[in-house]
Structures are given as structure tokens and as C-alpha cells.
């Protein structure tokens, strides 16, 4: 049985029904974050969609993105195919759902699939810096993997990239 002493509960606890927070086994967070000053308090959870893009007047034959935010940690997934690059950028991905916060320099992830890029690459990674809302690309451009290039020209007409990254949000 659950024992409560002050603000502490011990014993097996079924979250939800007992606490009046929704159906048994669920915790509902408000639509707007109720921020806590305590770094050890989980005060936010959100899932949603975003539109990864290269900016300018680029057009897409496919464009999808999802995210999950738990506290400050954001994980995004993206999949897009550029029909026409036009005035779009050739190396970064815009439109992150949250501005990157402190401690984020270099946080990122990688592409798991790419096709029809402007440059032959052996690896393709993305990162976001503090204050950023766009991903910078880093690619391995030699067969030996001894060289990587920051923001290489990779996007062109018909380029497709699928990937994911994790980073800390500003709030």
C-alpha cells in the first residue's frame, strides 16, 4: 500500500487515477508549459509536427517532420525531397520547432538516408548551436573518412534527406 508522509510517497504507486491526473497510467501536461525553477522537476512534455525546409522559394515533393519535447530535450525527425531548390539554401535545414538553448553547441544527429545530393558524401550529420533554429550540415567527403566539411553544398533539385537530431531547447 502507498504511504504518504508530508510530500513523500513510498510504496507501489499507480500514476493517474490515484493522483487525479487523468486515466490510470497517464500524466497530462498543460498546453502551455508551467515552468519550474527546480531542474529536477519534469514540467513539460509535447509532441507535434514541424516543416523542415531549406528556405528561399524551394519547392518540395515531400516534406514532413515530427518532434517530441520532454523537459528541455527535443528530438526531431525529418524527411523531405526538394523538387526545385530555387533560392533555397544548399547546406542547412530551417524551421526547428524550438530555439536551441544553453549547452547545445554541437548537439545533433545524423541522416539515415540521402539521395541525389549535390556532393558525394560518406556520412551526413547535422548540428544546432545555441540560439539556433536551423541545422548546420557536416559531411564526410573522402572515402577514408579523414575529412569532414561544415556546411558543404549538398542540396539541389531532387535531393532527399531523412534523419533525426536531439538538442536542448532554450526553455
C-alpha positions in Angstrom: 0.0 0.0 0.0 1.1 3.6 -0.6 2.2 5.5 2.4 2.3 9.4 2.4 4.5 11.3 4.8 4.4 15.1 4.1 5.2 15.5 0.4 6.8 12.0 0.1 5.0 8.8 -1.0 6.5 5.4 -0.7 5.4 2.0 -1.9 3.8 1.0 -5.3 2.0 3.8 -6.9 -0.3 3.8 -10.0 0.1 7.3 -11.5 -3.0 8.9 -12.8 -6.2 7.7 -11.2 -4.8 7.9 -7.7 -3.4 11.4 -8.3 -6.4 12.6 -10.3 -4.3 13.4 -13.3 -6.3 11.6 -15.9 -6.9 8.0 -16.8 -4.8 5.5 -14.9 -1.3 5.4 -16.2 -1.3 8.9 -17.8 0.0 12.2 -16.8 -1.4 15.2 -18.6 0.7 18.3 -19.1 -0.9 21.6 -19.8 -0.9 23.0 -23.3 1.3 25.9 -22.1 4.4 24.9 -20.0 4.2 25.7 -16.3 7.9 26.2 -15.9 9.6 25.1 -12.7 12.8 26.7 -11.3 13.8 23.2 -10.0 16.0 21.4 -12.5 14.8 18.1 -11.2 11.1 18.7 -11.9 9.6 17.4 -15.2 7.4 20.3 -16.2 6.9 19.9 -20.0 6.0 17.2 -22.5 4.9 17.9 -26.0 4.6 16.1 -29.4 4.0 17.8 -32.7 4.9 18.4 -36.3 7.3 20.9 -38.0 8.2 21.7 -41.6 11.8 21.1 -42.4 12.9 23.4 -45.2 15.9 25.0 -47.0 14.4 28.4 -47.1 14.0 30.7 -50.1 11.5 29.7 -52.7 12.4 26.0 -52.8 9.5 23.6 -53.5 9.1 20.0 -52.2 7.6 16.8 -53.5 7.6 15.5 -49.9 8.1 17.4 -46.6 7.5 16.0 -43.1 8.8 16.5 -39.6 7.8 15.4 -36.1 9.2 16.3 -32.7 8.9 15.1 -29.1 9.9 17.5 -26.3 10.5 16.1 -22.8 11.5 18.9 -20.4 14.2 20.8 -22.4 15.3 17.8 -24.5 13.9 18.0 -28.1 14.2 15.1 -30.6 13.2 15.9 -34.2 12.7 13.6 -37.2 12.7 14.9 -40.8 12.1 13.6 -44.3 12.0 15.9 -47.3 12.6 15.8 -51.0 13.4 19.1 -52.8 11.6 19.4 -56.2 13.3 22.7 -57.1 15.9 24.4 -55.0 15.4 27.9 -56.4 16.8 30.4 -54.0 16.8 27.9 -51.1 20.0 27.2 -49.1 22.3 24.4 -50.1 23.6 23.2 -46.8 21.2 23.7 -43.8 17.7 22.8 -42.7 15.5 25.5 -41.3 12.3 25.5 -39.2 13.2 23.7 -35.9 10.2 23.8 -33.6 12.2 25.3 -30.6 15.2 27.6 -30.3 18.3 25.8 -29.1 19.4 26.7 -25.6 22.4 26.8 -23.4 24.7 23.7 -23.6 23.5 23.0 -27.1 26.7 23.8 -29.1 27.3 20.9 -31.4 24.4 18.8 -30.3 22.9 16.9 -33.2 22.3 13.7 -35.1 22.6 12.3 -38.5 20.9 11.4 -41.7 19.9 7.8 -42.1 19.2 8.1 -45.8 20.1 10.6 -48.5 19.8 10.6 -52.3 20.6 12.9 -55.2 22.8 15.2 -53.2 25.0 17.8 -54.9 28.2 16.4 -53.3 29.2 12.8 -52.9 29.4 12.1 -49.1 30.4 9.2 -46.9 28.5 10.4 -43.9 26.0 13.2 -43.3 25.4 14.8 -39.8 23.5 17.8 -38.6 24.1 20.1 -35.6 22.4 23.1 -33.9 24.2 25.8 -32.0 22.9 27.9 -29.0 20.2 30.3 -30.2 19.8 28.5 -33.4 16.6 27.4 -35.2 18.4 25.7 -38.1 20.5 22.7 -38.6 24.0 23.0 -40.0 25.3 20.1 -42.0 28.6 18.3 -41.6 29.6 15.7 -44.2 32.4 13.3 -44.7 33.6 13.9 -48.2 36.5 11.5 -48.6 36.4 7.7 -48.8 38.9 7.4 -46.0 36.6 9.4 -43.7 39.6 11.5 -42.6 38.0 14.8 -43.6 34.6 16.4 -42.7 33.3 19.7 -44.1 31.0 22.1 -42.2 28.1 23.3 -44.3 29.0 21.7 -47.6 26.9 22.3 -50.7 24.6 19.2 -50.5 21.1 20.3 -51.5 20.0 20.6 -55.1 16.9 19.8 -57.2 15.6 16.3 -56.3 17.8 15.9 -53.1 16.2 13.8 -50.4 17.3 13.5 -46.7 15.8 11.5 -43.8 17.3 11.9 -40.3 16.9 12.9 -36.7 18.7 15.0 -34.1 18.3 15.7 -30.4 19.1 19.1 -28.7 18.3 21.2 -25.7 15.6 23.9 -26.1 16.1 27.3 -24.7 13.2 26.8 -22.2 
